[in-house]
Amino acid sequence: MKRMSSPRFLLSRRRLLGGAAVLAALPLTVSLASCATSPKAEIAGVQPLGQTSFAAYATETRAWVNARRKFVSDDTAAELRWNTPSETLPASGAVGTRGILLIHGLGDSPWSFVDQARTYANAGWLVRTVLLPGCGTRPEDMLEPTADDWRRVVREQAEILDRDLKTLHQGEKTEVWLGGFSTGCNLAIEFASRHEWISGLVLFSPAVEVRTHLAFMAPILAPFINWLREPEDSMMGGQTPFRYTIVPVQALAAFVDTMRSAEEALLRKPFERPAVIMMSEHDSVVNTQALLETFPKRFTNPRTRFLWYGDQSTASELSGNDPRVVVRTDYLPDENITSFSHMGLLYSPGNPQYGKEGLNRLCRLGEDRTSTTTCRGIPEKDIHYGAWGDKKRTGVTARLTFNPWFTEQEKEILSVMNG
């Protein structure tokens, strides 16, 4: 998707009622870590790229975000930290021969990997995160960046991580892995498929195929309309301290670009290096069944693991009883959990924001505003959790934003990463 050099002819939401109504029905507009305008919106600049070191990249990005961000809490220092690239060193401070670059999802932030970074660093890995252009500031800043801008930051920082490890350990074998969530997985798959020096992948809810083909309308609408709904009219004013709750049509079109590229990469050649893939059977965003069914042919390394949160019989049938598939149930009635969500696989139950007693409970899963108020005001033990659109939920419900199997998941990931 190329950036347009001439002014965009924009139509209002009302004049594109038909197309807008179709896309507005997509849970993708929030759940792909959020998607969807004002003809009056000013085209924002893209964050500075082209740095030759991670330190310069982090410093310049932090300054850019600080200057442009629409802060939504009183703790602006924390918000700035959550929405900018970070580096996590092993506890000893000594950088080993292995590193991993983590790529967040559409409209998300580097904070998405706060729990993952700690896990890998504690195991001796150098961990770095990136900020995809357009994210971290305000939804309007996603109007101009394209998938190629996202690819550029992945390429630059992966190459810098590789160079830094080789410089520190001259003559030794070093490893660079890529990790991603949702859209970030697509970027990781595409880059790794073209660069054999990437040693492996860690993929949380990869969005290689979504549950609705209506997403493909975004590239068609993108030249004519920016927003289906104004950010100020959307949930939580368009953003939270950690992510956007809405993004422009152009951002969804860029996502479709990454989805197509990742799919083409896997069709062109199976991924033969180790990978860990984590998916929920009841993910409302990603067609997890489709990826599990093609998994045996597309990911061929014997060390690879597919962590499936759902039903054993479904996993066995779809994967052809592939022994590399590890199944754990996503139905835990004793914990008031009926299913796992797209985003919940990332976070530990102890996460201060999204954990069992976290400060940010995601309500309004189809309930009315009265239920939302109740959901946010009652103790954790009285909440029922599930994926977006889960029909089995009963009582006062919220989206499951943490993984009850987090400890077991950590062990599986590290067993593959450490070989």
N, C-alpha and C positions, 0 to 999 in steps of 0.2 A: 504493500500500500504506500504510494508515494505522496509526499506532502504537496499540497496544491500551492502554486506560486501566485495564482490570481485570486481575487476576492471570491468567496463562496456565495452562491446564490442560495439564500435560505428561505424555507417555507415555515410557517408557524405550525405548531402542533395541531391546531384545529383544521388547517388546510390539508394536513396529511393524516386525517383522522383514521382512515382505514389502516394504513401501515402502522401508525402509532398504537392503535388499539391492539394489533397483533403482538407487537414487541412488548407493549406494556404488560401483557399477560404473562410474560416470561418471569419465572422466579429467578432466572439468570440475572436480571437487572440488579438484584441484591446479592444473590448467592454466589455468583462467580466472583465473589468478593466485590460484586456490585456494579450494575451497568444501566445507562440510558442516554427545552433547550431554548436556549434563548437565542433568537436571531440577533440579539443585541450583544451577546457575549463577546468579549474581546479575546482574540487569539493570544494565548499565553506563550511565553518563551519556553524553550527547553532547557533543563538544567545543564550546567557546564560539564562537558565530557572531554576526553582527550588527554587526561592526566597521565603521567608516566610513573606514578607511585600510588599505592593505596592511601598513604597518608595525605597526599595532595588531593586525591579524589574525595576522601572523607571530609577534609577541611573545607574545600570549596563547596561541596554539596551541602554541608551543614550551614554555611553562610548563606547560600542561596535559599534553602528552605526557611531559615530564620527570617529572611527578608520578605518571603512571599506567603508563608503559611497563615491560614486563617485559624488561629488557636481557638479551641473550643472548651478549654478547661482553665482553671486558675494556675495550674502547675505547668507553665510554659516550658520550663527547663526539661521536665520529664517528657512532654510532648515532642520537643525537639530531639531528644535522645531516642525516642521510640521511632521516629520517622526519618532517621538518617543512617547511613552505613555504619557498621560496627565491626570491630575485630575482637575476638575472644581467644586468649592465649591459654595454653595448658597451665594448670595450677602452679607448676614449678617455674613458669616463666620461660622455660627453654622450648624453643620451637623445634619440633621434630621434622621428619622427612615427609609428613603427610598433611595435606590441607584440603579443605572443602569450601566451596563458594555456594552460598545459599541465595535462591532467587524467589521472591515472594509472588503473590498472585495479583490479579487485576484489581487495582484500587486499594491494595493492601500496603503494608509497610514492612521494613526490616524486622520490626518487633515480632512479627509472626513466628520467628525462629528463636525466641528468647529461651524456651525450654530445650530446644534441640541444640543450640549453640553450647549450652552448659554440658549437655551429655557428651558431645564430641570432644570438646576441649578437655573435659575430665579424663577422657580416654587418650589424651596426648595429641589431638589434632589441632592445627591452626584453623580457626573458623572465621570466615569473613562473610558479610552480607552486603547486598547491593540495594540501591533504590532505583526502581524502574522510572524513567523519565515520565513526568506528569503526575506521579504519586507523591504523597507526603506533604502537600501544600494545601490545595483546595481543588474540588472536582473540575473547576473550569480550566485548570492547567493540563487536563488530559485532552483538550481539544486539538492540539497540534502534534504531539509526539505520535510516531508510528511504530509498528512492530520492528522496523529497522533500527530505530533509536534504542529499543529494548535490547535487540540483538547486539548492538554496538557496546553497551555497557557490560553485557555478559562476556563478549569477546575480550574487551580491554582488561577487565578485572581477572578473568581466568588466565590470560597470558601473563599478567603481572604476578599473580599468585604462583604460577609455574616458575617464572623467572626468580622470584624471591626465594623459593624453596631450593632451587638449583644453586643459587648464589650462596646460601647458607650451608649447603651440604654438597660441595663440589666433589664430583667423582662418585657420589652415592646415588642409589636409586630413589627417586622421589615420586610421590603420587599426588595428583590433583583430582578430586571428585567434585561433581556438581550435585546440588540438592535443590529441589523446587517444590512449590505448592501450587496446584492448579495450573494457571497460565505459566507460572515459573517452570513447571515440569516440561511444558511444551518447548520452552526456550532451551532448557537443559538437554532434552532429547535431541533437538535439532543440532545444537552445537556439538554435542558429544559424538553424534553420528558422522560428523564431518571431520572430527579431530581425534585420531586414534590415541593421542597422548592423554586424553581424559581417561582415568583409570576405572571410574564407575559412577553410578547414579543412585541417589536416594530420592524417591518420588512420592509425595503425599497428594493423594487425590488428583492424579494427572488428568488434565482436561483434553485428552486426545479426541474424544467423541462425547458430545453433550446429548442430553435426553431429548432435546427439541431441535429440529432442523430449522425452526424459525429464526435461529440466531444468524443464519446466512442472509437474512434480509438486511442486516446492518450495513454491509458494504454497499448495498443498493441505495439505502436511505442516507448514508453518510454525506454524499455531496449536496444534499438538499436541506438537511435538518440537523441541528446539534443536539437538542434535548427533547425527550418525550415528556419530561416533567422537570420543572425548574428545581435546582438544588435546594433552594430555600423552602420549597413546598414538599420536599421529600422527607423520608424518615430521618429524624435527628438532625434536620437541617442540612443533610447531604454528607455529613462526615462525623466521625467519632474521634477520640484521641489517637486511634490506631489505624483507621481505615476510612474509605469513602463508603457511603451507603447508596450512592448513585454515581454513575459516570456517563459521559456523553456517548452518543451513537458511534462516534469516531473511535472511541476506545474499544467498544465491542467489535467493531470492524477489524481493528488491529488484533484483537484476540482471535478472531476467526482466521486471520492470516497465520498466527502461530499454530493454531490447531491443524490447519491444512499442511503446514510445513512439517510438523511432528509426525503426522500420519504418513505423509509421503516418505519421510526419512525411514520409518519403520517398514514400509512396504518395499522400499528400495533395497534395504539390507537389514537383516535381523541384528539386534544389538547383542554382541558376543561377549562383552565385558560384564562384570558383576553389577547387579542392581538390586535395590530393595524397593518394592512397589506396595503402597498401602492404600486400600480402598474399602469403602463401606457399601454393602449390598443395597442399602436404602438411600444412598446419596441422591438427592433430588436434582443435582446439577449435571453430574457426569454419568454417562452410560457405562457404569462399571461392569455390567455383564458382558458388553461387547469387548472390552479390553481383556477381561479374564478369559474369554473364549479364544482370543487370538494370542494370548500370552505365550503358550508353549512354542509357537513358531516365531514370535517376534523377540523374545528374550531367551537366549539359548544357553547362557552360561550356567554350569551346574551349581555354582555358588549363589545364584540369584534366588531371591525369595519373594513370593507374593503373599502379603499379609491381608487376608480377606476377613472382614468383620461382617458376619452374616451366617447363613445356613450352610451346614456341611454338605448336604446333598446337592444344593445348588452349585457350590464350588466344585464338587467332584464331577458333576455332569458337564459344566461349562469348560473346565480345564482338562477333561479327559483323564481325571485322576492323576494329574501331574504331581509328583511327590514334593515339588518345591513350593506348593501352595500350603500356607499355614492358616488354619481357620480358627477364629475365635468368635463366639456368639456376640451379637449386638443386642440381644434381648436379655436384660438383667432386671427382672421385675422386683427383686429385693432392693434394688437401688433406684426404683422408679424410672428405669430406662427401657424404652421400647425399640429404639433404633439409634444408629450412629449417623452423624451429619457429615457434610462435605468438609467443614472446617475443623471439626472436633478432634481429628486424629493428631493434630499438631501439639496439643496442650496437655499438660499434666493436671491431675485433679487438684494439685496444690497451687496451680497458677493463681496469683493474686487478683487477676482481672477476669479470667475465663474459667477458673477452676470451680470446684464444688461450692466453695464459699466466696467466689469471686465477686468483685464489685460491679462487673458488667454482665448482667443477666440479659440474654436476648429473648424478649417476649414477642408478642404479636405474631404468632404462627397461625394466623387466620382467625384468631379470636377478636372480639370487639375490644374497644379501648378500656372498658371496665375490667376485663380479664387481664389486660396489660398492667393496669394499676395494681391489681391483686397479685399478679406474678412477681412484681418488683417489691412487694411489701411483705411477703411471707417468708418464713424460715426455709432454708435449703431442703430440709427433710420433707417438706410438704410439696415440693415441686416435682412434676413429672417431666422427663426429658425425652426428646426425640429429634428426628431429622425434619427438615422443612417439608410440610405436606403429609407427614405421617398420620394415617387415619386411625391408628391403634391407640393414640395418646388419649388419656383420660385425665380428668381433674384439671388443675391449673398447670399449664405446660409452658416450657421454654425450650429453645433450641439447645441441643447438647453441644457444648463448646469445649469439652475436655474428653480425654480418652481414659476410661477406667482400666484399660489394659496397657497403660503407658509404660510401666516398668518392664513388662514382658516385651513390649515393642522395642524399647531401648536395647535390650539384650539381643534381639533378633537383628536389629540394624547393625550393631557393633560387631556381631559375629561375622556378618558379611563384609563390612568395611575393613575389619582387621584380618580377614582371610583365615 
